Amino acid sequence: MRITGGEYRGRVLQSPKDRNIRPTSDKVRQAIFNILNSRLDLEGGSILDAFCGTGALGLEALSRGALCCTFMDKNAGSLRLAQENFAALKIDAQHSFVLKDATKPGQKPENIAAANLAFLDPPYKQGMIASAIEGLSAGGWLAPHAYLFMESEKGLDFASIPDCDVLMTRDYGDTSVALAQRKD
């Protein structure tokens, strides 16, 4: 796994040692950021990498000019891997590592910025995206009209997820992605 663009392009990220973490492939991550770059400016953005795993999506956003990133995962091993990847890149950016379940994160601390772009890449086939949007919204983790980049198993009907307007969807092998904007 490598950072695919921006300041840290080509830098290697640690991969998970077990199968509990399913990192987004370099190819899909490159496609995600091509989509994002054509629709919004990451420069100065506040990012939330929910279900962060290795932290690759948040790290990629920081490499491409985001101002800050909150990495969230309920698995301590995943969060530790994201912290190790962040430290290895020696990124000078505002960041937080939060050990919480994105489907019920509680209230956002005041010292963490609400995200204007959130990556939601939960374990496949568990129906967690809608509950994550609900929990993150209720806790103030998402800015008004935040963009949501969702990744799931192929075939998920993103349009059925409440509280967001789906702007586009794409399939990559057994993975589907969607860019949406939060309704307020």
Wavefront OBJ file of the C-alpha trace (Angstrom):
o trace
v 0.000 0.000 0.000
v 1.224 3.450 -0.957
v 0.005 7.038 -0.899
v -1.162 7.640 -4.476
v -0.926 11.433 -4.770
v 0.024 14.737 -3.247
v 2.975 15.649 -1.054
v 3.563 12.107 0.263
v 2.947 10.303 -3.032
v 4.730 6.956 -3.259
v 5.326 6.657 0.496
v 4.654 3.152 1.770
v 1.982 2.466 4.393
v 2.030 -0.470 6.772
v -0.509 -3.115 5.841
v -2.563 -5.031 8.370
v -1.062 -8.267 9.613
v -4.431 -10.034 9.828
v -7.706 -10.172 7.902
v -9.707 -8.068 10.386
v -8.856 -4.920 8.408
v -9.777 -4.632 4.721
v -7.779 -1.685 3.385
v -8.939 0.209 0.314
v -6.676 -0.830 -2.544
v -4.316 1.708 -4.110
v -6.285 1.489 -7.380
v -9.649 2.225 -5.734
v -8.118 4.952 -3.531
v -6.661 6.637 -6.642
v -10.107 6.472 -8.290
v -11.759 7.922 -5.165
v -9.430 10.906 -5.127
v -9.828 11.456 -8.873
v -13.579 11.684 -8.255
v -13.122 14.017 -5.292
v -10.666 16.277 -7.135
v -13.161 16.740 -9.961
v -15.929 17.813 -7.558
v -14.415 19.577 -4.556
v -11.241 21.149 -3.237
v -9.547 19.247 -0.422
v -7.214 22.171 0.309
v -7.809 23.295 3.885
v -10.552 20.707 4.450
v -11.476 19.003 7.689
v -11.601 15.224 7.200
v -13.120 12.366 9.192
v -11.813 8.898 8.378
v -14.429 6.761 10.147
v -13.748 3.005 10.301
v -10.179 4.154 9.555
v -8.373 0.807 9.581
v -4.893 1.656 8.256
v -5.762 5.355 7.997
v -5.024 5.312 4.254
v -8.004 7.461 3.184
v -7.357 10.173 5.768
v -3.613 10.115 5.118
v -4.245 10.414 1.386
v -6.472 13.458 2.030
v -3.765 15.076 4.188
v -1.190 14.369 1.480
v -3.460 16.200 -0.967
v -3.834 19.353 1.117
v -6.489 18.740 3.779
v -5.881 20.833 6.894
v -6.816 18.255 9.526
v -8.070 14.719 9.935
v -9.815 12.771 12.653
v -9.148 9.045 12.468
v -11.881 6.984 14.152
v -12.121 3.258 14.727
v -13.600 1.073 17.445
v -10.748 -1.436 17.136
v -7.663 -0.425 19.129
v -5.371 -2.414 16.815
v -6.703 -0.605 13.753
v -6.336 2.777 15.393
v -2.777 1.923 16.436
v -1.953 0.957 12.823
v -3.351 4.305 11.599
v -1.238 6.105 14.239
v 1.885 4.234 13.136
v 1.239 5.116 9.484
v 0.668 8.762 10.396
v 3.888 8.866 12.437
v 5.922 7.180 9.687
v 4.885 9.860 7.167
v 5.912 12.658 9.563
v 2.902 14.721 8.535
v 2.676 18.176 10.074
v -1.105 18.551 10.254
v -3.771 18.759 12.917
v -4.996 15.288 13.751
v -6.940 13.270 16.285
v -7.159 9.543 16.877
v -10.465 8.558 18.425
v -11.261 5.084 19.742
v -15.011 5.071 19.090
v -17.662 3.180 17.166
v -18.685 5.463 14.278
v -22.276 4.194 14.496
v -22.585 5.579 18.041
v -19.720 8.006 18.586
v -21.394 10.302 21.089
v -20.792 14.041 21.151
v -17.769 15.437 19.317
v -15.227 17.106 21.618
v -14.929 20.871 21.114
v -11.238 20.661 20.182
v -12.021 18.552 17.080
v -13.325 20.296 13.949
v -16.552 19.053 12.368
v -15.706 17.302 9.106
v -16.664 18.761 5.758
v -15.664 15.418 4.156
v -16.139 12.052 5.828
v -14.932 8.701 4.555
v -17.263 5.881 5.561
v -15.710 2.511 4.792
v -17.204 0.053 7.310
v -16.942 -3.725 7.214
v -18.907 -5.015 4.233
v -22.399 -6.550 4.462
v -23.167 -5.237 7.935
v -25.396 -2.285 7.016
v -23.427 0.232 9.071
v -23.316 3.258 6.759
v -26.784 4.647 7.542
v -26.326 4.247 11.308
v -22.883 5.865 11.077
v -24.306 8.901 9.250
v -27.051 9.159 11.870
v -24.661 8.843 14.829
v -22.004 11.150 13.422
v -24.608 13.778 12.505
v -26.285 13.648 15.909
v -22.929 13.996 17.682
v -21.820 17.035 15.660
v -18.962 15.192 13.925
v -20.206 16.291 10.475
v -20.412 19.916 9.315
v -23.661 21.087 7.709
v -23.856 19.825 4.120
v -20.705 17.715 4.596
v -19.665 15.457 1.761
v -19.711 11.726 2.443
v -17.581 9.265 0.530
v -18.959 5.800 1.148
v -17.433 2.443 0.263
v -19.258 -0.870 0.476
v -19.820 -4.212 -1.138
v -21.014 -4.154 -4.737
v -24.777 -3.920 -5.030
v -25.518 -1.681 -2.049
v -28.285 0.788 -2.952
v -26.690 4.026 -1.744
v -29.818 5.972 -2.770
v -31.746 4.166 -0.014
v -29.505 5.621 2.708
v -31.440 8.374 4.515
v -30.207 11.910 5.134
v -27.945 12.217 2.104
v -28.162 13.110 -1.580
v -26.137 10.700 -3.700
v -24.136 12.629 -6.304
v -22.469 9.667 -8.055
v -21.705 5.962 -7.712
v -19.062 3.697 -9.246
v -18.203 0.003 -9.065
v -14.665 -1.369 -8.908
v -14.684 -5.180 -8.900
v -16.567 -6.269 -5.764
v -16.455 -2.728 -4.321
v -18.984 0.065 -4.799
v -18.315 3.673 -3.898
v -20.567 6.699 -3.718
v -20.113 10.411 -3.178
v -23.029 12.000 -1.368
v -23.809 15.219 0.438
v -25.450 15.329 3.835
v -28.952 16.771 3.978
v -29.524 19.265 6.786
l 1 2 3 4 5 6 7 8 9 10 11 12 13 14 15 16 17 18 19 20 21 22 23 24 25 26 27 28 29 30 31 32 33 34 35 36 37 38 39 40 41 42 43 44 45 46 47 48 49 50 51 52 53 54 55 56 57 58 59 60 61 62 63 64 65 66 67 68 69 70 71 72 73 74 75 76 77 78 79 80 81 82 83 84 85 86 87 88 89 90 91 92 93 94 95 96 97 98 99 100 101 102 103 104 105 106 107 108 109 110 111 112 113 114 115 116 117 118 119 120 121 122 123 124 125 126 127 128 129 130 131 132 133 134 135 136 137 138 139 140 141 142 143 144 145 146 147 148 149 150 151 152 153 154 155 156 157 158 159 160 161 162 163 164 165 166 167 168 169 170 171 172 173 174 175 176 177 178 179 180 181 182 183 184
